[in-house]
Amino acid sequence: IHIIGIGDTIPMLDVSIQSVDIPPISVKGEKVNIDAIITSVGKLKERVNVTLFDDKNKLIGSKIIKISGEESQENVRFQIKPDKIGENYYLIKCSALSDEINIQNNQQKIVMHVMKDQYNIALITGAPNYNTRIIKKYLNKGNNKIDHFVYKDNKFIPNIKKFWEKKYEVVIFDNNPVISNSKKWD
């Protein structure tokens, strides 16, 4: 039996971004953690630069990690504070080695949807009842701006004209009619 080996005796080298963990939804102005796992294959002990860019190719963060090969994994965490509402695109990259076999896996695109940090809410109450206080208490927990319109003495307080002049993302009709005004809301 004769064995012939062809090729290099040095194992192939590869650094890749195995996974990126990012919340799919966040709120504008709140801190968000982006966790990436960087894997390395081959016999090596090197330093690799891991960078995070936004959709305009602006550098957001950079970390230098030591990789040791042999299918080792290194965790990298970035913390960002999104300031743009809607879909935010990011690109995470790690630097390539000189003898690396595949550099296509050294970058990964990620997407996060950012929601508003404050919502304008109109609460229109036809007849104040036991639900009204609970609704207001629940809505005040967030970073919401609430305008409460209450029907009292045949008019709204504050004036309903204010409701028509302002834009609201959420309008809640809270009405549990009592006998005194139930016919007016039919």
C-alpha positions in Angstrom: 0.0 0.0 0.0 1.4 3.4 -1.0 -0.1 6.6 0.3 0.5 9.8 -1.6 -0.6 13.1 -0.1 -1.1 16.1 -2.4 -1.5 19.6 -1.0 -0.3 21.7 1.8 0.3 20.3 5.3 -1.0 23.5 6.9 -4.7 23.2 7.5 -7.0 25.8 5.8 -7.7 29.0 7.7 -11.1 30.6 7.9 -12.7 33.3 10.1 -16.5 33.7 9.8 -19.4 35.3 11.4 -21.4 32.3 12.6 -24.5 34.2 13.9 -25.7 37.6 14.8 -28.4 38.1 17.5 -30.4 41.3 17.3 -33.9 42.1 18.4 -36.2 42.4 15.4 -38.1 45.4 17.0 -36.8 48.1 19.3 -37.9 51.6 20.4 -36.2 54.8 19.2 -33.6 56.0 21.7 -33.4 52.8 23.8 -30.2 50.8 24.0 -30.0 47.6 22.0 -27.4 44.9 22.2 -26.1 43.2 19.1 -24.3 39.9 19.9 -22.2 38.2 17.2 -20.4 34.8 17.3 -17.1 34.7 15.4 -15.7 31.3 14.6 -12.2 30.4 13.4 -10.8 27.3 11.8 -7.2 26.2 11.4 -4.1 26.5 13.4 -3.7 30.2 14.2 -3.4 32.7 16.9 -4.2 36.1 15.6 -6.1 39.3 16.3 -9.2 40.1 14.2 -11.0 43.4 14.0 -14.8 43.2 14.2 -16.7 46.3 13.0 -20.3 47.4 12.9 -21.5 49.8 10.2 -24.9 51.5 9.6 -26.7 51.7 6.2 -24.7 54.8 5.2 -21.5 52.9 5.8 -20.7 54.9 8.9 -18.6 53.1 11.5 -20.7 52.6 14.7 -18.4 50.3 16.7 -15.2 48.3 16.5 -13.7 45.6 18.7 -10.5 43.6 18.4 -10.6 40.0 19.5 -8.1 37.2 19.7 -8.9 34.0 17.8 -7.3 30.7 18.4 -8.6 28.5 15.5 -9.5 24.9 16.0 -13.2 25.8 15.5 -13.1 28.1 18.5 -15.8 30.7 19.0 -15.5 34.3 20.3 -18.5 36.5 21.4 -18.6 40.1 20.4 -21.2 42.6 21.8 -22.1 46.0 20.4 -24.6 48.4 22.1 -26.3 50.9 19.9 -29.0 53.5 20.4 -31.2 53.7 17.2 -32.3 57.2 16.3 -34.2 56.6 13.0 -37.7 55.2 12.9 -38.5 52.4 10.5 -36.2 49.7 9.2 -32.6 50.1 10.1 -29.9 48.1 8.2 -26.5 47.3 9.7 -23.5 45.5 8.4 -21.1 43.5 10.7 -17.7 42.6 9.3 -14.6 40.9 10.6 -11.2 41.4 9.0 -9.8 38.7 6.7 -6.6 36.7 7.3 -3.8 36.7 4.7 -4.2 32.9 3.8 -8.0 32.7 4.4 -9.9 30.4 2.0 -13.3 32.2 2.1 -13.8 35.8 2.8 -17.5 35.8 1.8 -18.5 34.7 5.3 -16.7 37.6 6.9 -19.7 39.9 6.8 -23.4 39.8 7.5 -26.2 42.2 6.9 -28.8 42.6 9.7 -32.1 44.5 9.9 -34.0 45.9 12.9 -37.3 47.7 12.9 -37.4 50.8 15.1 -40.7 52.1 16.5 -41.6 55.5 17.7 -40.7 56.4 21.3 -43.9 58.4 21.9 -47.4 58.0 20.6 -50.2 60.6 20.7 -53.3 58.9 22.1 -56.8 60.3 22.2 -59.1 58.9 24.9 -62.7 59.9 24.2 -65.0 59.0 27.2 -68.7 59.2 26.7 -69.6 58.3 30.3 -66.8 58.0 32.9 -66.8 54.6 34.4 -64.6 52.1 36.3 -62.7 51.2 33.1 -61.6 54.8 32.4 -59.1 54.9 35.3 -57.6 51.5 34.4 -57.2 52.5 30.7 -55.5 55.8 31.6 -53.2 54.1 34.2 -52.2 51.5 31.6 -51.5 54.0 28.9 -49.5 56.3 31.2 -47.0 53.5 31.8 -45.3 54.0 28.5 -43.9 57.2 27.0 -47.3 58.2 25.6 -49.0 61.6 25.3 -52.6 61.2 26.3 -55.4 63.7 25.6 -58.6 62.8 27.5 -61.9 64.1 26.2 -64.8 63.6 28.6 -68.4 64.2 27.7 -70.0 66.2 30.5 -72.9 68.6 30.7 -73.7 68.2 27.0 -70.2 69.1 25.8 -66.7 67.7 25.7 -64.0 68.9 28.1 -61.6 69.9 26.7 -63.2 71.2 23.6 -63.6 68.5 20.9 -62.1 71.0 18.4 -58.7 70.2 19.8 -59.2 66.5 18.9 -59.8 67.4 15.2 -56.8 69.7 15.0 -54.2 67.2 16.3 -52.9 64.0 14.8 -53.3 60.8 16.9 -51.8 57.4 16.2 -54.3 55.8 18.5 -57.9 56.8 19.2 -59.7 54.9 22.0 -63.5 55.3 22.5 -64.2 54.5 26.2 -68.0 54.4 26.6 -70.0 52.5 29.1 -73.2 54.4 28.9 -75.2 55.1 32.0 -79.0 55.7 31.9 -78.6 59.5 32.0 -76.8 59.7 28.6 -77.2 56.3 27.0 -79.8 57.5 24.5 -77.4 60.2 23.2 -74.9 57.6 22.1 -77.3 55.3 20.2 
